[in-house]
Structures are given as structure tokens and as C-alpha cells.
Amino acid sequence: MAYTGDIANRPGTLGCFSSWDEQQTDNVIKSTADDGTVKFRRRFTGKNRRASASVRISSEHYDDFVAWYDVAQRQGAIPTRVITPYGAEEVWQFISPPVYRWIDANVLEVSCNLYQGSNW
């Protein structure tokens, strides 16, 4: 089912994520019957995805990123549009607060974990 709720807009100053590690969510529940037979049941038919992503931004855009997460996304309560390294604009939701790592006084790396439901 397509997501039909609020979607936070991404600030144009942030660009795309530069690193992106993606994993498909486990879709199968395995259980063992009394006779020892292993049964498999699908939880859902769509593809749910998780990604660990990061981007390096200049320190002047730090406040933009913080406002994007804290205000626009309501601290991860609603999904947002992101640009992936493969150039697609997609709807994803933060599943944990971002981590800010300062490289030096002018550059920081922001890492985050994202989730995308099936048919978003």
C-alpha cells in the first residue's frame, strides 16, 4: 500500500547521500511443527528496505540538516524525501536520530539509518 501521509521536504542545500549500504528486511517467519517439519510464512508481500547512509556537508549546512530532522521530519516521526547515490528521489523514514561527526571546523559527516516501506 502506498504511503499517503505527510512527507517532509528535503532542503535543497543537502544534495544526495554519498555512502549507502542497503539491506532488504527479512520477510519470512520460520517455525518448526510438532513433527519436525520447518514451515515458512511470509509476513508481507512487498519489499521493505533498510539503509545506512552518510553524507559529508559543510559546516554552514549543519543547521539545515538539524532543522530537517528535528522540525520537518518531527524527529523521525514522518518520512522524508531523500536523494540516493544512484540519483533517485525516494521516500524514506529515519529510524534513529542522525549521528554528527565533525571532520574539522568546516566539514561534518552525518550518518543515519533509514527505512522504506513497501510501495512507498
C-alpha positions as CSV (number, residue, x, y, z in Angstrom):
1,M,0.0,0.0,0.0
2,A,1.4,3.4,-1.0
3,Y,2.2,5.8,1.8
4,T,-0.4,8.6,1.8
5,G,0.6,10.6,5.0
6,D,2.7,13.7,5.5
7,I,6.1,13.7,3.8
8,A,8.8,16.2,4.9
9,N,10.6,18.1,2.2
10,R,14.4,17.8,1.9
11,P,16.4,21.0,2.0
12,G,17.9,21.7,-1.4
13,T,21.3,22.5,0.2
14,L,21.9,18.9,1.2
15,G,22.3,17.1,-2.0
16,C,22.4,13.3,-2.1
17,F,23.8,10.7,0.3
18,S,27.3,9.7,-0.6
19,S,27.5,6.3,1.1
20,W,24.6,3.9,1.1
21,D,24.5,0.4,2.5
22,E,21.2,-1.2,1.9
23,Q,19.6,-4.4,3.2
24,Q,16.2,-5.9,2.4
25,T,14.2,-6.6,5.6
26,D,13.6,-10.3,6.4
27,N,10.2,-11.2,5.1
28,V,9.9,-14.8,6.4
29,I,8.9,-16.3,9.7
30,K,10.2,-19.8,10.3
31,S,8.6,-22.2,12.7
32,T,9.0,-25.9,13.5
33,A,5.9,-28.1,13.6
34,D,5.5,-30.9,16.1
35,D,6.6,-33.4,13.6
36,G,9.9,-31.5,13.0
37,T,8.9,-30.0,9.7
38,V,10.1,-26.4,9.2
39,K,7.3,-24.1,8.0
40,F,7.8,-20.8,6.3
41,R,5.3,-17.9,6.3
42,R,5.7,-14.6,4.6
43,R,4.9,-11.6,6.7
44,F,4.1,-9.4,3.8
45,T,4.4,-9.5,0.1
46,G,6.1,-6.1,-0.6
47,K,9.7,-5.3,-0.2
48,N,10.7,-3.4,2.9
49,R,14.2,-1.8,2.8
50,R,16.7,-0.5,5.4
51,A,19.7,1.6,4.6
52,S,22.7,3.0,6.5
53,A,23.6,6.2,4.8
54,S,26.0,9.1,5.2
55,V,26.9,12.4,3.7
56,R,29.6,15.0,4.2
57,I,28.3,18.5,4.3
58,S,29.9,21.9,5.0
59,S,29.5,23.3,8.5
60,E,27.3,26.1,7.1
61,H,24.6,23.5,6.4
62,Y,24.7,21.9,9.8
63,D,21.6,23.9,11.0
64,D,19.8,22.9,7.8
65,F,20.3,19.2,8.5
66,V,19.3,19.6,12.2
67,A,16.1,21.5,11.2
68,W,15.3,18.9,8.5
69,Y,15.4,16.1,11.1
70,D,14.0,17.9,14.2
71,V,11.4,20.2,12.6
72,A,10.4,18.9,9.1
73,Q,10.5,15.2,10.0
74,R,9.3,15.8,13.6
75,Q,12.4,13.9,14.8
76,G,11.8,11.0,12.5
77,A,8.0,10.7,13.1
78,I,7.2,11.2,9.4
79,P,9.1,10.1,6.3
80,T,11.0,12.5,4.1
81,R,12.3,12.7,0.5
82,V,16.0,11.8,0.1
83,I,18.2,11.6,-3.0
84,T,20.0,8.3,-3.2
85,P,23.6,7.9,-4.5
86,Y,22.0,6.3,-7.7
87,G,20.2,9.7,-8.3
88,A,16.6,8.7,-7.4
89,E,14.4,10.8,-5.1
90,E,12.6,8.4,-2.9
91,V,10.6,8.5,0.3
92,W,12.4,7.1,3.4
93,Q,12.0,7.4,7.2
94,F,14.7,7.9,9.7
95,I,14.6,5.0,12.2
96,S,17.1,6.6,14.7
97,P,18.5,10.1,15.2
98,P,21.4,11.0,12.9
99,V,24.9,10.9,14.1
100,Y,27.1,14.0,13.5
101,R,30.8,13.5,13.2
102,W,32.9,16.7,12.8
103,I,35.8,16.1,10.4
104,D,37.2,19.6,11.0
105,A,35.8,23.0,11.7
106,N,34.4,23.3,8.1
107,V,33.1,19.8,7.4
108,L,31.0,17.2,9.1
109,E,29.8,13.7,8.2
110,V,26.2,12.9,9.0
111,S,25.2,9.2,9.3
112,C,21.7,7.8,9.6
113,N,19.6,4.7,9.4
114,L,16.6,4.8,7.2
115,Y,13.6,2.6,6.5
116,Q,11.4,2.4,3.4
117,G,8.1,0.5,3.5
118,S,6.8,-1.5,0.6
119,N,5.3,0.6,-2.2
120,W,6.4,3.9,-0.8
